[in-house]
Amino acid sequence: MRPTQIWEWGSTASSSLHKPRPARQVTTMQTLSTPTRFVPDSGLLALSVLVVATTWALAFVDERTGLIVGTMIPASLAAICDARIARLPNRLVAMTALPAVLLVIIDVGRGETGALGYVVGGSIVMALPILMIHLVSPSAMGFGDVKLAGALGLPLGATDPRLSVSALCVASAVTGVAALVTRRASLPLGPGLVIGTAIAWAISRWIGMELAPWR
């Protein structure tokens, strides 16, 4: 073999060794856990219109019914989303709080300033314990649970802020029992919060607690 051929072969081999390889596509746990959009924007817009319309329509018949139904529609959808993809969309959480916010705006406009204290009190009572857990261990309790608890505490406070304690206890019990039955180390808290809120409302209705005691 001639020297020129040896040099050409060596150059070719060297270039092939140093040729950059195409980057491999690495699939991480973050990629696997990234949720798809659960509800499209058009669906959220339609849902928000439905929540407002339902709240106003039922409020003329029964104010409590309008508040409950208007709150539970987006809250239930958020709970399903949490159970499926372990995420509570901010828009659904905001729509959960919307009926109680409308109630406060209307009553404050009428001069009933006590409405704000009751509603905010219910929100704080329900969200504060979850916030404490989140601050201590963010991996154990997500901030989405804190926001949903605060949103659900608003309408509970419109009846009695103490109902938020009952709802939170029921939520913890339901989630704990579900984790034992399914033999899972942890479960999303969102569904339990919605169930606890519904049970607390049923109890308040059964014992005759009235909505908007500040009036």
C-alpha positions, 0 to 999 in steps of 0.5 A: 500500500502506498503512503498516500493511500495509508494517509487517506485511509487514516484520515477517513477512519479518524473523521468517522470516529470523530463524527458527532452522533445524533442525539438520542431522544431521552424520555424522562419521568418529567416527560411521561408525567406531563399531562395533556390538556384535559379540557380545550379552551372552547370547553372551558369557555362553555363551562364558565358560561354554564356555571354563571348561567346555572348559578343565576338561574337557580338562585332565583328559585333557591339561592343555596341550590344555585351556589351548590350546583354552580360550585360543584360543576367545575369542582367535579371536573377538576376532581376527575382531572386530578384523579386521571392526570394528577393535576388541578387546572387553575381555570377549573379551580377559579370557576369553582370559586366563581359562584361564591365570589358572585354572592359576595359581590352582590351582598357587599353591593347591597351593604352586607359587608359581613359577607366577606368575613364569612366567605374568606373565613371558610376559605382560610379554615379549609386551605390553611392546614393543607398549606402547612403540609405543602410548605413542610413537604411539597412532594406530599401535597401539591399547591393545586390542592391548596387552591382547590381547598380555598375555592371550596371553602368559600361557599362553605363559609357562606353558610358557616366557616366551621363546615370547612373543618367537617369537609376537610376531615371527610376529605382526609378520611375518604382519601385515606380509605381509598388509599388502603382499599387500592393499596397505594401509598398516596392518592390525589386529594382533589376528589376527596375535597369535592366529596367532603364539601358535598357531604358538609353541605348535605349535613348543613341542609339536614340540620337546618343551617341557613345560607348567608347568616350575615343578613 
